[in-house]
Amino acid sequence: NINQPRASPTKGVTAWSDDSSNHCHIFSHHVDNMAEVESIALPLEKPTSGIRSFLSGGVGGMCAVLVGHPLDLIKVRMQTGTAASESVFGMLAQIFKKEGVRGIYRGVSAPLVATSPMYAVSFWGYDMGKRMVNMWEVDVLKKPPIQEFTIAQICMAGGLSALPSTILMAPTERIKCLLQIQGQLATTSTPKYAGMVDCARQVWAEGGARSLFKGSLATLLRDGPGSVAWFGVYELSKREFMRMGGAESGKLSPLAVLTAGGIAGMACWSVAIPPDVLKSRYQTAPEGQYRGLYHVYQELMAKEGAGALFTGIRPAMIRAFPANAACFFGMEMSREMLAFMD
């Protein structure tokens, strides 16, 4: 069913709204030349293909892991109390000397295998979140379809993206953290876990799905606010760079994309680190040590104080910029290559 035409802010253009798709179809009249056609701004952007978002997010996730994993290893060891030094780079040097390159990338198999689908689901969830926000505006608030999302709406969509991604993230984080600390906890030359698959098998044998998904709530508490900051600050930074450089949407330089991604990563971890500390301790603790996540918080506050909630923030922030710069750059480049999917 086609609604009545509504006036377009562009002279000589009438926009028709199709309720079945919530997209606007533009019909141009009395356009004198092609230059004028090119100058017409479409009222609504075409929604990004879900498959395109999924695939480009997976590429971005792989880039983030490969760049940021060594510092993530340091963060987890500091948070769980297995760190041998207080210096971030001193710890990297010690691990490299004791365990080699393999030690620096200990536990990387779990996030690398799961990060591609996890980031893929995150970016897919973000685009689905934008569609849900648009549906809320149109169907509930009875407003016109969104022409350009506000930063608040971007943040809301980002928060929604954490819901599906947590399903993959929680067990991955559990396995990754256990693998990352075993090098420091090992009392013999033979580690407890031979690798990612062996760790998953032993965790499942200890307590089934409940043990594998231990810390899911903590993961959601971390990734919900973190995703709000991540997507919101990235979009805000991109728009500011466009304003400063007079660039059109999608025409940012690689340096601008890298910078916006790095800033977004630092913003994400600035709000995500306290629940991440609780998550790391809960997921790596022996069964029965804690009654739940709140018990972890009580123990930490009683014994170490509020400052302990920010344990590991140094490696997290050092890692955040390059890892997330690589993530968003990889995502944007692959997104551009997959433009034919829309």
C-alpha positions in Angstrom: 0.0 0.0 0.0 1.5 3.3 -1.1 0.9 6.3 1.2 0.2 9.8 0.0 3.2 11.6 -1.3 5.1 13.9 1.1 7.1 17.0 0.3 10.8 16.5 -0.1 13.3 19.1 1.0 14.9 18.8 -2.4 13.2 20.9 -5.1 11.5 18.9 -7.8 11.6 15.6 -5.9 8.6 13.8 -4.4 9.2 10.9 -1.9 6.8 8.0 -1.6 6.8 5.9 1.5 6.2 2.1 1.1 4.9 0.7 4.4 5.9 -2.9 3.5 9.6 -2.0 3.6 9.8 1.3 5.4 12.1 2.5 2.6 11.7 5.6 0.5 11.6 5.4 -3.2 12.6 8.6 -4.9 10.9 9.8 -8.2 12.6 12.7 -9.8 10.7 15.2 -12.1 12.0 18.1 -14.2 15.6 17.4 -13.6 17.6 19.4 -16.1 20.9 17.5 -16.2 22.8 14.6 -14.7 24.8 17.0 -12.4 21.5 17.9 -10.7 20.6 14.2 -10.4 24.0 13.5 -8.7 23.4 16.4 -6.2 20.1 14.9 -5.0 20.5 13.4 -1.5 18.3 10.4 -0.8 16.2 10.8 2.3 16.9 7.4 3.6 19.9 5.1 3.4 19.4 1.6 2.1 19.8 -0.9 5.0 23.1 -2.8 4.9 22.8 -6.5 4.0 22.9 -8.7 7.1 25.3 -11.1 5.3 27.6 -8.2 4.4 27.7 -7.0 8.0 28.3 -10.5 9.3 31.2 -11.2 6.9 32.9 -7.8 7.3 32.6 -8.0 11.1 34.3 -11.4 11.1 37.3 -10.0 9.1 37.5 -7.1 11.6 37.5 -9.5 14.5 40.4 -11.5 13.1 42.4 -8.4 12.7 41.7 -7.3 16.3 42.8 -10.6 17.8 46.0 -10.9 15.9 47.0 -7.3 16.8 45.8 -7.3 20.4 46.1 -10.8 21.9 49.6 -10.4 23.5 48.4 -7.5 25.6 45.1 -9.2 26.4 47.2 -12.1 27.8 48.9 -9.6 30.1 45.6 -8.1 31.2 44.1 -11.4 32.2 47.2 -12.5 34.1 47.2 -9.2 36.0 43.4 -9.5 36.8 43.7 -13.0 38.1 46.8 -12.4 40.2 49.1 -14.6 38.2 51.3 -11.8 36.9 55.0 -12.0 37.7 55.7 -8.3 37.2 53.8 -5.1 37.5 55.3 -3.7 34.3 53.3 -4.4 31.2 56.3 -4.6 28.9 58.4 -6.2 31.6 55.8 -9.0 31.7 55.8 -9.3 27.9 59.6 -9.7 28.0 59.5 -12.3 30.7 56.8 -14.3 28.9 58.8 -14.2 25.7 62.0 -15.2 27.5 60.3 -18.1 29.4 57.7 -19.3 26.8 58.7 -17.8 23.5 56.3 -16.5 20.8 54.0 -19.4 21.6 53.7 -18.1 25.1 52.8 -14.6 24.0 50.0 -16.0 21.9 48.9 -18.6 24.5 45.2 -19.0 24.3 44.9 -17.3 20.9 43.2 -20.3 19.3 40.0 -19.9 21.3 39.4 -16.2 20.4 40.7 -16.5 16.9 38.3 -19.4 16.1 35.4 -17.8 17.9 36.2 -14.1 17.3 35.4 -14.2 13.6 31.8 -15.4 14.3 31.6 -13.4 17.5 32.5 -10.1 15.8 30.4 -11.1 12.9 27.4 -11.5 15.2 28.3 -8.3 16.9 28.3 -6.2 13.7 25.3 -8.1 12.4 23.5 -7.4 15.8 24.4 -3.8 15.5 22.8 -3.5 12.1 19.7 -5.4 13.3 19.7 -3.1 16.3 19.5 -0.1 14.0 16.6 -1.7 12.2 14.8 -2.3 15.6 15.4 1.3 16.6 13.9 2.4 13.3 10.9 0.1 13.7 10.4 1.6 17.2 10.4 5.1 15.8 8.0 4.2 13.0 5.6 1.7 14.5 5.5 2.7 18.1 6.3 6.5 18.1 4.5 7.0 14.8 7.4 9.1 13.4 8.8 9.1 9.9 11.6 6.5 9.1 15.0 7.6 10.4 17.0 9.5 7.8 20.2 9.7 9.9 20.6 8.0 13.2 21.4 10.2 16.1 24.4 9.2 18.4 21.9 8.2 21.0 20.1 5.9 18.6 23.5 4.5 17.5 24.4 3.8 21.2 21.0 2.0 21.6 21.7 -0.2 18.6 25.2 -0.9 19.9 23.8 -2.0 23.3 21.4 -4.4 21.5 24.3 -6.0 19.6 25.7 -7.4 22.9 22.7 -9.7 23.4 23.4 -12.2 20.5 27.2 -11.8 20.7 27.3 -12.9 24.4 26.1 -16.4 23.5 29.3 -16.9 21.6 31.5 -14.7 23.8 30.9 -16.2 27.2 32.3 -19.8 26.6 35.1 -18.4 24.4 36.2 -16.1 27.2 36.0 -18.9 29.7 38.3 -21.1 27.7 40.6 -18.2 26.7 41.1 -17.1 30.3 41.9 -20.6 31.6 44.5 -21.1 28.8 46.0 -17.7 29.5 46.7 -18.3 33.2 47.8 -21.9 33.1 51.4 -21.0 32.1 51.7 -19.1 35.4 49.8 -21.7 37.5 51.6 -24.8 36.2 53.6 -26.6 38.8 54.9 -29.2 36.4 56.3 -29.1 32.9 53.0 -30.6 31.6 50.2 -28.0 31.4 46.7 -29.0 32.5 45.2 -28.2 29.1 46.8 -29.3 25.8 44.9 -26.7 23.9 41.5 -25.1 23.2 39.6 -28.3 22.4 41.1 -30.2 25.3 40.2 -27.3 27.6 36.7 -27.2 26.4 36.4 -30.9 26.8 37.7 -30.8 30.4 35.5 -27.9 31.3 32.4 -29.7 29.9 33.4 -32.8 31.8 33.6 -30.9 35.1 30.1 -29.3 34.9 28.6 -29.5 31.5 27.1 -26.4 29.8 26.8 -24.6 33.1 30.5 -24.8 33.6 31.3 -23.8 29.9 29.0 -20.8 30.1 30.2 -19.7 33.6 30.4 -16.0 33.7 27.8 -15.3 31.0 26.1 -12.6 33.1 29.5 -10.9 33.7 30.2 -11.0 30.0 26.9 -9.3 29.2 27.5 -6.7 31.9 30.8 -6.0 30.3 29.8 -6.1 26.7 26.5 -4.2 27.0 27.9 -0.8 28.2 31.1 -1.5 26.2 29.2 -1.9 23.0 27.3 1.3 23.6 30.6 3.2 24.0 32.2 1.3 21.1 29.7 1.9 18.4 28.7 5.3 19.7 32.2 6.8 19.9 33.2 5.3 16.6 30.3 6.9 14.8 30.8 10.2 16.7 34.5 10.2 15.8 33.8 9.4 12.1 31.3 12.3 11.9 33.7 14.7 13.6 36.5 13.7 11.2 34.1 14.2 8.3 33.1 17.6 9.5 36.7 18.7 10.0 37.8 17.4 6.6 34.7 18.1 4.7 34.6 14.4 3.7 31.5 12.6 2.4 30.1 9.6 4.3 32.2 6.6 3.5 35.1 8.7 2.1 37.2 8.9 5.2 41.0 8.3 4.8 42.4 5.0 6.2 44.2 7.1 8.9 40.9 8.6 10.0 39.2 5.2 10.1 42.1 3.8 12.1 42.0 6.7 14.5 38.3 6.5 15.0 38.5 2.8 15.7 41.3 3.3 18.2 39.4 6.0 20.1 36.3 3.8 20.1 38.3 0.9 21.6 39.7 3.0 24.4 36.2 4.4 25.2 34.8 0.8 25.3 37.4 -0.4 27.7 37.2 2.6 29.9 33.7 1.5 30.9 34.1 -2.3 30.5 37.2 -2.9 32.6 35.4 -3.3 36.1 33.0 -6.0 35.0 35.8 -7.6 33.0 37.9 -7.9 36.2 35.0 -9.7 37.9 34.4 -11.9 34.9 38.1 -12.9 34.7 38.3 -13.9 38.4 35.0 -15.7 38.3 35.7 -17.7 35.1 39.2 -18.8 36.3 38.3 -19.6 39.9 38.0 -23.2 41.0 34.5 -24.6 41.3 32.9 -23.6 44.6 35.2 -20.7 45.4 32.5 -18.1 44.6 28.8 -18.4 45.1 28.2 -16.0 42.2 29.4 -12.8 40.5 28.2 -10.6 43.4 30.3 -12.8 45.8 33.4 -12.0 43.6 32.6 -8.3 44.0 32.2 -8.6 47.7 35.5 -10.5 48.2 37.4 -8.1 45.9 36.1 -5.0 47.7 36.7 -6.4 51.1 40.3 -7.6 50.4 41.6 -5.2 47.8 39.3 -2.1 47.6 37.7 -0.3 44.7 41.0 0.2 42.9 41.2 -3.5 42.2 38.2 -3.1 39.8 40.6 -1.4 37.4 43.3 -4.0 37.5 44.7 -4.6 34.1 43.5 -1.2 32.7 47.0 -0.4 31.5 47.4 -3.3 29.1 43.7 -3.1 28.2 44.1 0.6 27.1 47.4 0.0 25.4 45.9 -2.9 23.5 42.6 -1.1 22.9 43.9 1.5 20.3 45.8 -0.7 17.9 43.5 -3.7 18.2 40.3 -1.8 17.6 41.9 0.4 14.9 42.8 -2.8 13.1 39.2 -4.2 13.7 37.4 -1.3 12.3 39.8 -0.8 9.4 39.5 -4.5 8.5 35.7 -4.2 8.8 35.4 -1.1 6.7 37.8 -2.4 4.0 35.9 -5.8 3.7 32.6 -4.0 3.8 33.7 -1.9 0.9 34.7 -5.0 -1.0 31.4 -6.7 -0.3 29.3 -3.7 -1.4 27.8 -5.8 -4.2 25.8 -7.7 -1.6 23.5 -4.8 -0.8 
